[in-house]
Structure formats: C-alpha cells, structure tokens
Amino acid sequence: MPIRHVVAFGEGVDSLAYRYGFFPLTIWELSDNAALRAERNDRNILLEGDVVIVPDKRQKSVTAATGMRHVFRRRGVP
C-alpha cells in the first residue's frame, strides 16, 4: 500500500526519495502526485502540509545460470 507522506518544513522530493529508497523522478512522476506537480513547479520546493504519495517497493528477480559468475550493479545510493 502506498505511503501518504505529509511534508514537514525543509523536505523536498529528493530528501523523501533518499529516505524511502527511490529515485526522485520515480516519486515525482507518479500519477498519484499529478495534482502536486501541477501545483508546484519545482519538486524540491514543497510547503508544509503537502501530501506526497510514495509508491510501494517493487521486487525484481533475475534468472541466471548456476555455476557461473554474475555481476549485479545497484543503481543509485545504497
């Protein structure tokens, strides 16, 4: 179930994305945040009380052959 985050003073989409483990554009371009995008031009200039919807994490699975070496790289900040 998506999280409804009420913005506190000094928060922006970039800080929320870091906190919840997403890329900023993943949260900003979410269709549930369309009204917020229309109201605010900059994703990091939000007002106290604005509501940002944070999506659920999606699990990714990859099939790989056993007995072989595979390199997986995580994008973004760990």
N, C-alpha and C positions, 0 to 999 in steps of 0.2 A: 504494500500500500504506500503510495507516495507520501512524502512528508510535507506538511504545510508549515513553512518556517516564517515566523513573524520577524521582520528585520528590526534589529536594535541599532542604536546610534553607532555610526562608523562602519557598518557592514556593507559589503557590496557582493555582487555575484561571484567575483573572483575569490573572495575570502570564504564564501559559502561553499564554492566548488572545492576548494582545498580542504575544508573541514569534512565534507561528505565524500571526498574521493572521486570527483568528477572533473572533466574539463569544463571551463567556464561556459563555452558555447553550447555544451550539452544541456546545461540548465537554462541558459538564456533563450535558446531557440526552441525549447519545449513548447508544444502547442498550448499547454495549460497556462503558460506565462505570457500569452499573446496580449492580454489586456495590460499587463505590466509593461511590456515592450512598447505598446502604443502610448502609454502614459509617460514613460521615462525614456529619454533618448540615449542615455549612457548607462550601461549595465552596472557601473560601479558608483553611480550617484543615485542612491535609493534613500527614501525617507523612512523614519521610524514608523513602524506600523504597517509598512508594505508587506504583502504576503507573497513569498516566492515558493513555488512548488518544486520540490526536489524529487526526481524520479527514483524508483527502486533500482537497485543494482541488478545488472543482467549477468548471468553466469555464462562463461564462454568455455566450450570444450573443443579440443583439437584431437584428431586421431593421428597417431604416429606409430611407426613400426617399432616393435620391441627389439632390443639388442643393438640399437644404433644410437648414435649421439645426436641430440637435438638441441638447438639453441633457441630459447624463447626470450623475447625482449619486451619488457613492460614499458609502455609509453607513459609519459607524464612523471609527476612527482610521486615517489613511493610513500 
